[in-house]
Amino acid sequence: MLKKIQKLDNLIVEKIARIHTPFLNRIMVLFTKLGNGAFIWWITLCFPFLLRKPNRETGVYLTLALGVTFVTGEIIIKHIIGRMRPSSKLEDDELIIKRPKDYSFPSGHTASSFTAFTVTLLRCPIFIWLPVLCVALIIGFSRMYLRVHYLSDVVCGMALGILSGTLCTIIFQNQLSHFFI
């Protein structure tokens, strides 16, 4: 089963590499940089939500959920799985961005993006969560486009983000809601 997944992952990386253009390279690098350290989610969601009393509860849930996602994905799962990135097979001149030094599985950029999406989906109106979903999808795709993640890394990053966002929102809503009333 793992060999079949790896074979599919390799095929997807090869197919996506065929659509590379200088223009798309710049767009994908931009979206990947926005996802670095969940930067876009801190700047556009966490801090503004935390500063405004009507949204503070959502800001707290999102901050805690991003923390859970980071610890689970980056500190625990990546080191247990230890999967090498597709970029480890490339020559330096084939790289569009600097070669990441950590492991590949799951995609942290995608996990944090789908954490942000899930918390906003559960707590915010459509005009907030829909753009978050669009950006999250592009960030996930950018990781494959730049050949730093496989499809399975991105899909599992999505699953981790959705699970973390859902569980944290439900748990924190039940345990912390009395602080915000």
Phi, psi and omega in degrees: 000313180297325178294322178294319178296316179297321179297315177297316178303314180297319179298316180296316178301316180296317181294317180294324179300334181287342181263005181299134172220158178304319179296309179298324178304313181296318180297313183292324176296318178301311182294322177297318179297323176299327181278348180302125179059024183059026185311308183301324184285327176292315184287317186270337184238299188303302184298312178299319179295318181294331182280336182255121184308318181296336182252001187301319180300315178297320178299320178293313179300317181294317178299313180294318180295319177297323177295316178297317179299315180299309182298313182296311185280307188280324184266322184264295189296314182303322182279336175285314183284313178062038182280132177286151181278156176300330180294342179292342180268356185261154172283156181304322182287350177271349184279142176265326176237168178300139182295119177297149184264345182267182182283171189265323192256124356271172178288115179292322177301314181291319180299313180293324179295319180281340169294312179300316179301313185294316179297317180291325177299318183282340189236350189231163176288166185302327182291349173261308187287331181295313175297326177298317177300314181300314179294319179300317179296318180292320177299314178300315179296322181300327181292324176284318180303317181279001177060038174252354175215152172270165177304316181295329175296317182289315179298317179289329173297319176300312181298317179298316180296317179295316179296312180298313180299318180292308183297316180296318179297315180295312182295311183291327177299319180285327186264331187250351188301330181294341178284340187253003181275000000 
